[in-house]
Protein backbone atom coordinates (compact mmCIF):
# COMPACT_ATOMS: atom_id res chain seq x y z
CA UNK A 1 0.00 0.00 0.00
CA UNK A 2 2.80 2.41 0.88
CA UNK A 3 4.58 1.57 -2.36
CA UNK A 4 1.44 2.29 -4.42
CA UNK A 5 0.91 5.62 -2.65
CA UNK A 6 4.57 6.56 -3.18
CA UNK A 7 4.30 5.80 -6.90
CA UNK A 8 1.24 8.05 -7.02
CA UNK A 9 3.17 10.91 -5.35
CA UNK A 10 0.96 10.72 -2.23
CA UNK A 11 3.88 11.39 0.08
CA UNK A 12 2.00 12.56 3.16
CA UNK A 13 -0.33 9.57 2.95
CA UNK A 14 2.74 7.29 2.87
CA UNK A 15 4.07 8.79 6.10
CA UNK A 16 0.61 8.58 7.68
CA UNK A 17 0.36 4.90 6.80
CA UNK A 18 3.90 4.27 8.07
CA UNK A 19 3.07 5.89 11.41
CA UNK A 20 -0.16 3.89 11.60
CA UNK A 21 1.79 0.70 10.97
CA UNK A 22 4.12 1.50 13.88
CA UNK A 23 1.22 2.39 16.18
CA UNK A 24 -0.40 -0.98 15.49
CA UNK A 25 2.77 -2.78 16.51
CA UNK A 26 4.01 -3.90 13.09
CA UNK A 27 7.79 -3.89 12.75
CA UNK A 28 8.95 -2.41 9.44
CA UNK A 29 11.10 -4.64 7.25
CA UNK A 30 13.73 -3.53 4.74
CA UNK A 31 11.09 -3.07 2.00
CA UNK A 32 9.12 -0.70 4.27
CA UNK A 33 12.19 1.41 5.01
CA UNK A 34 13.32 1.58 1.38
CA UNK A 35 9.83 2.77 0.39
CA UNK A 36 9.57 5.45 3.07
CA UNK A 37 13.08 6.95 2.93
CA UNK A 38 12.72 8.62 -0.53
CA UNK A 39 9.41 10.06 0.67
CA UNK A 40 11.19 11.53 3.71
CA UNK A 41 13.76 13.12 1.41
CA UNK A 42 11.10 14.67 -0.85
CA UNK A 43 9.12 16.03 2.12
CA UNK A 44 12.18 17.11 4.09
CA UNK A 45 11.04 14.84 6.95
CA UNK A 46 14.55 14.62 8.39
CA UNK A 47 13.39 13.48 11.84
CA UNK A 48 11.58 10.44 10.38
CA UNK A 49 14.60 9.55 8.24
CA UNK A 50 16.90 9.80 11.25
CA UNK A 51 14.54 7.57 13.26
CA UNK A 52 14.65 5.02 10.41
CA UNK A 53 18.47 5.18 10.47
CA UNK A 54 18.51 4.44 14.20
CA UNK A 55 15.91 1.67 13.83
CA UNK A 56 17.77 0.08 10.87
CA UNK A 57 20.97 0.11 12.89
CA UNK A 58 19.36 -1.55 15.90
CA UNK A 59 17.71 -4.26 13.78
CA UNK A 60 20.88 -5.12 11.84
CA UNK A 61 19.54 -3.89 8.48
CA UNK A 62 22.65 -1.80 7.84
CA UNK A 63 24.71 -4.95 8.19
CA UNK A 64 22.46 -7.34 6.29
CA UNK A 65 20.37 -5.30 3.83
CA UNK A 66 22.43 -3.31 1.33
CA UNK A 67 19.27 -1.69 -0.10
CA UNK A 68 18.57 0.04 3.25
CA UNK A 69 22.12 1.43 3.40
CA UNK A 70 21.80 2.66 -0.18
CA UNK A 71 18.51 4.39 0.60
CA UNK A 72 19.99 6.07 3.67
CA UNK A 73 22.97 7.35 1.66
CA UNK A 74 20.55 8.79 -0.91
CA UNK A 75 18.28 10.24 1.81
CA UNK A 76 21.07 12.10 3.61
CA UNK A 77 22.56 13.40 0.34
CA UNK A 78 19.20 14.79 -0.74
CA UNK A 79 18.80 16.43 2.67
CA UNK A 80 22.23 18.05 2.28
CA UNK A 81 23.84 16.12 5.14
CA UNK A 82 26.97 14.79 3.47
CA UNK A 83 28.62 13.96 6.79
CA UNK A 84 25.84 11.54 7.71
CA UNK A 85 25.80 10.14 4.18
CA UNK A 86 29.54 9.45 4.29
CA UNK A 87 29.07 7.84 7.70
CA UNK A 88 26.49 5.37 6.39
CA UNK A 89 28.47 4.69 3.20
CA UNK A 90 31.72 3.98 5.06
CA UNK A 91 30.02 1.77 7.65
CA UNK A 92 28.21 -0.44 5.13
CA UNK A 93 29.56 -3.98 5.46
CA UNK A 94 28.64 -4.74 1.85
CA UNK A 95 28.40 -2.26 -1.01
CA UNK A 96 27.15 -2.76 -4.54
CA UNK A 97 27.30 -0.51 -7.58
CA UNK A 98 24.12 1.27 -6.40
CA UNK A 99 25.90 2.23 -3.15
CA UNK A 100 28.73 3.90 -5.05
CA UNK A 101 26.30 5.53 -7.50
CA UNK A 102 24.23 7.01 -4.68
CA UNK A 103 27.29 8.55 -3.04
CA UNK A 104 28.80 9.86 -6.30
CA UNK A 105 25.47 11.39 -7.42
CA UNK A 106 24.95 12.82 -3.93
CA UNK A 107 28.32 14.54 -4.08
CA UNK A 108 27.41 16.08 -7.45
CA UNK A 109 24.04 17.18 -6.01
CA UNK A 110 25.80 18.91 -3.11
CA UNK A 111 28.47 20.70 -5.15
CA UNK A 112 31.35 18.36 -4.32
CA UNK A 113 32.16 17.38 -7.90
CA UNK A 114 35.89 16.87 -7.46
CA UNK A 115 35.32 14.57 -4.48
CA UNK A 116 32.77 12.64 -6.56
CA UNK A 117 35.27 12.12 -9.38
CA UNK A 118 37.80 10.90 -6.81
CA UNK A 119 35.26 8.44 -5.44
CA UNK A 120 34.55 7.17 -8.97
CA UNK A 121 38.27 6.53 -9.44
CA UNK A 122 38.42 4.70 -6.10
CA UNK A 123 35.43 2.60 -7.16
CA UNK A 124 37.11 1.56 -10.42
CA UNK A 125 40.40 0.79 -8.67
CA UNK A 126 38.46 -1.42 -6.25
CA UNK A 127 37.13 -3.53 -9.12
CA UNK A 128 33.50 -2.37 -9.00
CA UNK A 129 32.11 -2.28 -12.54
CA UNK A 130 30.41 1.08 -13.29
CA UNK A 131 27.04 1.15 -15.07
CA UNK A 132 24.87 3.73 -16.86
CA UNK A 133 23.93 5.52 -13.66
CA UNK A 134 27.54 5.70 -12.47
CA UNK A 135 28.50 7.67 -15.55
CA UNK A 136 25.55 10.05 -15.24
CA UNK A 137 26.68 10.75 -11.68
CA UNK A 138 30.39 11.22 -12.38
CA UNK A 139 29.81 13.30 -15.54
CA UNK A 140 27.48 15.53 -13.52
CA UNK A 141 30.29 15.87 -10.97
CA UNK A 142 32.60 16.99 -13.78
CA UNK A 143 30.03 19.52 -15.01
CA UNK A 144 29.49 21.04 -11.56
CA UNK A 145 33.24 21.23 -10.88
CA UNK A 146 34.19 22.47 -14.37
CA UNK A 147 36.47 19.48 -15.00
CA UNK A 148 36.36 19.59 -18.81
CA UNK A 149 39.37 17.42 -19.61
CA UNK A 150 38.46 14.79 -17.02
CA UNK A 151 34.89 14.75 -18.28
CA UNK A 152 36.04 14.20 -21.85
CA UNK A 153 38.28 11.32 -20.71
CA UNK A 154 35.53 9.65 -18.67
CA UNK A 155 32.99 10.00 -21.49
CA UNK A 156 35.46 8.51 -24.00
CA UNK A 157 36.21 5.60 -21.64
CA UNK A 158 32.55 4.58 -21.26
CA UNK A 159 32.27 2.37 -24.32
CA UNK A 160 35.98 1.77 -24.99
CA UNK A 161 37.09 0.72 -21.51
CA UNK A 162 33.86 -0.26 -19.74
CA UNK A 163 31.59 -1.40 -22.58
CA UNK A 164 28.79 1.03 -21.61
CA UNK A 165 27.34 2.73 -24.71
CA UNK A 166 26.44 6.40 -24.03
CA UNK A 167 22.74 7.23 -23.78
CA UNK A 168 20.99 10.56 -24.13
CA UNK A 169 21.52 11.32 -20.43
CA UNK A 170 25.28 10.97 -20.84
CA UNK A 171 25.38 13.21 -23.90
CA UNK A 172 23.27 15.69 -21.94
CA UNK A 173 25.80 15.72 -19.10
CA UNK A 174 28.70 16.34 -21.49
CA UNK A 175 26.85 19.09 -23.38
CA UNK A 176 26.11 20.68 -20.00
CA UNK A 177 29.79 20.38 -19.01
CA UNK A 178 31.04 21.87 -22.28
CA UNK A 179 28.43 24.61 -22.21
CA UNK A 180 29.18 25.68 -18.64
CA UNK A 181 32.85 26.02 -19.54
CA UNK A 182 32.23 28.00 -22.73
CA UNK A 183 32.96 25.22 -25.24
CA UNK A 184 29.68 25.72 -27.09
CA UNK A 185 31.04 24.88 -30.55
CA UNK A 186 32.33 21.56 -29.23
CA UNK A 187 28.91 20.99 -27.64
CA UNK A 188 27.21 21.57 -31.00
CA UNK A 189 29.64 19.22 -32.75
CA UNK A 190 28.94 16.54 -30.13
CA UNK A 191 25.17 16.84 -30.60
CA UNK A 192 25.53 16.60 -34.38
CA UNK A 193 27.79 13.55 -34.14
CA UNK A 194 25.44 11.61 -31.85
CA UNK A 195 24.06 8.30 -33.12
CA UNK A 196 20.86 9.14 -31.20
CA UNK A 197 18.26 11.78 -32.07
CA UNK A 198 18.90 14.90 -29.93
CA UNK A 199 16.10 15.90 -27.58
CA UNK A 200 14.72 19.34 -26.78
CA UNK A 201 16.52 19.16 -23.42
CA UNK A 202 19.90 18.84 -25.19
CA UNK A 203 19.25 21.78 -27.50
CA UNK A 204 17.89 23.76 -24.56
CA UNK A 205 21.08 23.16 -22.56
CA UNK A 206 23.18 24.31 -25.52
CA UNK A 207 21.02 27.39 -26.04
CA UNK A 208 21.35 28.33 -22.38
CA UNK A 209 25.13 28.03 -22.63
CA UNK A 210 25.16 30.17 -25.81
CA UNK A 211 23.26 32.95 -24.10
CA UNK A 212 25.61 32.81 -21.09
CA UNK A 213 28.70 33.00 -23.28
CA UNK A 214 27.31 35.26 -26.02
CA UNK A 215 27.48 32.88 -29.00
CA UNK A 216 24.53 34.12 -31.03
CA UNK A 217 25.22 32.06 -34.16
CA UNK A 218 24.94 28.74 -32.34
CA UNK A 219 22.11 30.12 -30.20
CA UNK A 220 20.11 30.67 -33.40
CA UNK A 221 20.83 27.10 -34.53
CA UNK A 222 19.74 25.67 -31.17
CA UNK A 223 16.58 27.78 -31.00
CA UNK A 224 15.56 26.74 -34.53
CA UNK A 225 16.06 23.09 -33.61
CA UNK A 226 13.86 23.58 -30.54
CA UNK A 227 11.09 25.10 -32.65
CA UNK A 228 11.37 22.17 -35.09
CA UNK A 229 11.19 19.59 -32.28
CA UNK A 230 8.39 21.28 -30.31
CA UNK A 231 6.39 23.48 -32.71
CA UNK A 232 3.53 23.67 -30.16
CA UNK A 233 5.77 25.15 -27.42
CA UNK A 234 5.43 28.93 -27.44
CA UNK A 235 8.51 29.29 -25.22
CA UNK A 236 10.74 28.07 -28.04
CA UNK A 237 9.47 30.79 -30.40
CA UNK A 238 10.10 33.36 -27.67
CA UNK A 239 13.68 32.11 -27.25
CA UNK A 240 14.33 32.31 -31.01
CA UNK A 241 12.73 35.75 -31.15
CA UNK A 242 14.91 36.94 -28.28
CA UNK A 243 18.07 35.74 -30.08
CA UNK A 244 17.10 37.84 -33.11
CA UNK A 245 16.12 40.83 -30.95
CA UNK A 246 19.52 40.80 -29.23
CA UNK A 247 21.12 41.14 -32.69
CA UNK A 248 18.67 43.86 -33.75
CA UNK A 249 17.25 41.65 -36.52
CA UNK A 250 13.70 42.96 -36.20
CA UNK A 251 12.58 41.56 -39.58
CA UNK A 252 13.39 38.06 -38.27
CA UNK A 253 11.54 38.81 -35.02
CA UNK A 254 8.45 39.63 -37.06
CA UNK A 255 8.83 36.41 -39.08
CA UNK A 256 8.83 34.40 -35.85
CA UNK A 257 5.64 36.17 -34.75
CA UNK A 258 3.98 35.35 -38.07
CA UNK A 259 5.19 31.75 -37.80
CA UNK A 260 3.56 31.49 -34.36
CA UNK A 261 0.28 32.92 -35.63
CA UNK A 262 0.34 30.69 -38.71
CA UNK A 263 0.87 27.63 -36.53
CA UNK A 264 -1.86 28.63 -34.10
CA UNK A 265 0.62 28.88 -31.24
CA UNK A 266 -0.45 31.14 -28.38
CA UNK A 267 2.14 33.01 -26.34
CA UNK A 268 2.03 32.20 -22.64
CA UNK A 269 1.15 35.32 -20.60
CA UNK A 270 4.24 36.89 -19.04
CA UNK A 271 6.59 35.80 -21.82
CA UNK A 272 8.21 38.47 -23.97
CA UNK A 273 8.73 38.04 -27.69
CA UNK A 274 11.55 40.55 -27.59
CA UNK A 275 13.23 39.66 -24.31
C-alpha positions as MATLAB code, in Angstrom:
seq = 'XXXXXXXXXXXXXXXXXXXXXXXXXXXXXXXXXXXXXXXXXXXXXXXXXXXXXXXXXXXXXXXXXXXXXXXXXXXXXXXXXXXXXXXXXXXXXXXXXXXXXXXXXXXXXXXXXXXXXXXXXXXXXXXXXXXXXXXXXXXXXXXXXXXXXXXXXXXXXXXXXXXXXXXXXXXXXXXXXXXXXXXXXXXXXXXXXXXXXXXXXXXXXXXXXXXXXXXXXXXXXXXXXXXXXXXXXXXXXXXXXXXXXXXXXXXXXXXXXXXXXXXXXXXXXXXXXXX';
ca = [
       0.000    0.000    0.000;
       2.797    2.410    0.882;
       4.581    1.569   -2.358;
       1.436    2.287   -4.416;
       0.908    5.616   -2.653;
       4.567    6.558   -3.176;
       4.301    5.802   -6.903;
       1.244    8.049   -7.018;
       3.166   10.907   -5.348;
       0.964   10.715   -2.234;
       3.884   11.387    0.081;
       1.998   12.561    3.158;
      -0.328    9.571    2.950;
       2.738    7.290    2.869;
       4.067    8.786    6.105;
       0.611    8.577    7.683;
       0.364    4.896    6.798;
       3.901    4.265    8.070;
       3.069    5.893   11.408;
      -0.161    3.888   11.596;
       1.789    0.699   10.967;
       4.118    1.498   13.884;
       1.219    2.393   16.177;
      -0.401   -0.978   15.490;
       2.765   -2.780   16.510;
       4.006   -3.899   13.091;
       7.791   -3.891   12.754;
       8.948   -2.407    9.437;
      11.103   -4.640    7.255;
      13.731   -3.525    4.741;
      11.091   -3.070    2.004;
       9.123   -0.702    4.271;
      12.191    1.408    5.011;
      13.323    1.579    1.377;
       9.828    2.770    0.394;
       9.571    5.450    3.071;
      13.080    6.955    2.933;
      12.722    8.616   -0.532;
       9.406   10.056    0.671;
      11.188   11.529    3.714;
      13.757   13.118    1.415;
      11.103   14.670   -0.846;
       9.122   16.034    2.118;
      12.176   17.107    4.089;
      11.036   14.842    6.949;
      14.545   14.621    8.389;
      13.392   13.477   11.837;
      11.580   10.442   10.382;
      14.597    9.551    8.237;
      16.903    9.799   11.250;
      14.544    7.567   13.256;
      14.655    5.022   10.409;
      18.466    5.185   10.466;
      18.509    4.443   14.203;
      15.907    1.673   13.826;
      17.766    0.081   10.872;
      20.969    0.107   12.886;
      19.358   -1.549   15.903;
      17.708   -4.261   13.784;
      20.881   -5.121   11.836;
      19.542   -3.895    8.483;
      22.652   -1.796    7.841;
      24.708   -4.952    8.193;
      22.460   -7.344    6.287;
      20.366   -5.303    3.833;
      22.430   -3.314    1.332;
      19.270   -1.690   -0.100;
      18.573    0.036    3.245;
      22.116    1.434    3.403;
      21.798    2.662   -0.181;
      18.506    4.390    0.603;
      19.985    6.072    3.666;
      22.970    7.351    1.657;
      20.548    8.793   -0.912;
      18.277   10.245    1.806;
      21.070   12.096    3.607;
      22.559   13.397    0.342;
      19.199   14.794   -0.741;
      18.799   16.430    2.668;
      22.232   18.048    2.277;
      23.837   16.116    5.144;
      26.968   14.788    3.470;
      28.623   13.963    6.787;
      25.840   11.539    7.710;
      25.798   10.144    4.177;
      29.544    9.455    4.293;
      29.070    7.836    7.697;
      26.487    5.366    6.386;
      28.474    4.690    3.196;
      31.716    3.984    5.058;
      30.022    1.773    7.654;
      28.210   -0.439    5.134;
      29.565   -3.977    5.457;
      28.644   -4.745    1.846;
      28.397   -2.264   -1.005;
      27.147   -2.764   -4.536;
      27.303   -0.509   -7.579;
      24.120    1.271   -6.400;
      25.896    2.232   -3.150;
      28.729    3.904   -5.055;
      26.304    5.530   -7.504;
      24.226    7.011   -4.677;
      27.286    8.552   -3.043;
      28.797    9.861   -6.298;
      25.468   11.391   -7.416;
      24.950   12.820   -3.933;
      28.321   14.544   -4.076;
      27.406   16.077   -7.449;
      24.037   17.183   -6.015;
      25.802   18.908   -3.111;
      28.469   20.699   -5.153;
      31.350   18.361   -4.315;
      32.156   17.378   -7.903;
      35.892   16.866   -7.457;
      35.319   14.568   -4.477;
      32.768   12.642   -6.564;
      35.266   12.116   -9.375;
      37.801   10.903   -6.814;
      35.260    8.437   -5.438;
      34.553    7.171   -8.970;
      38.271    6.529   -9.442;
      38.418    4.704   -6.100;
      35.427    2.598   -7.160;
      37.112    1.557  -10.421;
      40.400    0.786   -8.667;
      38.460   -1.423   -6.248;
      37.135   -3.534   -9.117;
      33.496   -2.366   -8.996;
      32.106   -2.283  -12.542;
      30.413    1.079  -13.294;
      27.040    1.150  -15.067;
      24.871    3.734  -16.864;
      23.926    5.523  -13.655;
      27.536    5.704  -12.468;
      28.504    7.672  -15.552;
      25.546   10.049  -15.237;
      26.682   10.752  -11.679;
      30.387   11.225  -12.378;
      29.811   13.304  -15.538;
      27.478   15.529  -13.517;
      30.293   15.866  -10.966;
      32.601   16.985  -13.783;
      30.027   19.521  -15.012;
      29.489   21.041  -11.563;
      33.242   21.229  -10.882;
      34.195   22.472  -14.369;
      36.468   19.476  -14.996;
      36.355   19.590  -18.807;
      39.370   17.421  -19.613;
      38.460   14.793  -17.016;
      34.887   14.751  -18.275;
      36.039   14.202  -21.849;
      38.276   11.323  -20.706;
      35.529    9.649  -18.672;
      32.992   10.001  -21.492;
      35.464    8.508  -23.997;
      36.213    5.600  -21.636;
      32.553    4.578  -21.260;
      32.270    2.368  -24.324;
      35.981    1.768  -24.993;
      37.086    0.715  -21.506;
      33.860   -0.260  -19.736;
      31.592   -1.397  -22.579;
      28.794    1.029  -21.606;
      27.336    2.733  -24.710;
      26.438    6.398  -24.033;
      22.740    7.225  -23.784;
      20.987   10.561  -24.133;
      21.523   11.315  -20.434;
      25.281   10.970  -20.844;
      25.377   13.211  -23.903;
      23.271   15.692  -21.943;
      25.802   15.720  -19.098;
      28.705   16.337  -21.495;
      26.848   19.090  -23.379;
      26.110   20.683  -20.003;
      29.789   20.380  -19.011;
      31.042   21.870  -22.281;
      28.426   24.613  -22.213;
      29.175   25.676  -18.640;
      32.849   26.020  -19.541;
      32.225   27.999  -22.730;
      32.964   25.225  -25.245;
      29.677   25.724  -27.088;
      31.036   24.878  -30.550;
      32.325   21.557  -29.228;
      28.909   20.986  -27.637;
      27.213   21.568  -31.001;
      29.641   19.217  -32.750;
      28.939   16.536  -30.135;
      25.168   16.836  -30.598;
      25.526   16.602  -34.381;
      27.795   13.555  -34.139;
      25.436   11.611  -31.850;
      24.063    8.297  -33.122;
      20.863    9.142  -31.197;
      18.263   11.781  -32.073;
      18.896   14.899  -29.925;
      16.098   15.904  -27.578;
      14.715   19.341  -26.781;
      16.520   19.163  -23.422;
      19.898   18.837  -25.194;
      19.253   21.778  -27.500;
      17.893   23.758  -24.559;
      21.082   23.156  -22.559;
      23.176   24.309  -25.518;
      21.021   27.391  -26.041;
      21.345   28.327  -22.376;
      25.126   28.035  -22.631;
      25.157   30.166  -25.807;
      23.264   32.949  -24.095;
      25.606   32.807  -21.094;
      28.699   33.002  -23.279;
      27.309   35.264  -26.018;
      27.484   32.882  -29.000;
      24.534   34.120  -31.034;
      25.223   32.065  -34.156;
      24.942   28.737  -32.337;
      22.107   30.116  -30.198;
      20.109   30.675  -33.398;
      20.826   27.099  -34.530;
      19.736   25.670  -31.168;
      16.577   27.782  -31.003;
      15.561   26.737  -34.531;
      16.063   23.085  -33.609;
      13.858   23.583  -30.538;
      11.088   25.103  -32.655;
      11.367   22.168  -35.087;
      11.193   19.593  -32.278;
       8.392   21.277  -30.313;
       6.389   23.481  -32.714;
       3.534   23.672  -30.164;
       5.768   25.146  -27.425;
       5.431   28.928  -27.438;
       8.506   29.290  -25.217;
      10.742   28.071  -28.040;
       9.474   30.790  -30.396;
      10.102   33.362  -27.671;
      13.682   32.111  -27.254;
      14.325   32.310  -31.009;
      12.729   35.753  -31.152;
      14.914   36.943  -28.277;
      18.066   35.739  -30.081;
      17.102   37.844  -33.114;
      16.123   40.832  -30.950;
      19.518   40.795  -29.230;
      21.116   41.139  -32.686;
      18.670   43.861  -33.746;
      17.249   41.649  -36.521;
      13.700   42.958  -36.202;
      12.581   41.559  -39.575;
      13.390   38.063  -38.268;
      11.537   38.812  -35.021;
       8.446   39.631  -37.058;
       8.833   36.412  -39.079;
       8.828   34.403  -35.846;
       5.637   36.167  -34.745;
       3.984   35.352  -38.070;
       5.194   31.748  -37.796;
       3.563   31.492  -34.359;
       0.285   32.923  -35.629;
       0.341   30.691  -38.708;
       0.874   27.627  -36.533;
      -1.855   28.630  -34.103;
       0.618   28.878  -31.238;
      -0.453   31.136  -28.384;
       2.136   33.008  -26.344;
       2.029   32.202  -22.635;
       1.147   35.319  -20.598;
       4.238   36.892  -19.039;
       6.593   35.803  -21.818;
       8.208   38.469  -23.965;
       8.728   38.041  -27.694;
      11.551   40.552  -27.587;
      13.232   39.661  -24.306;
];
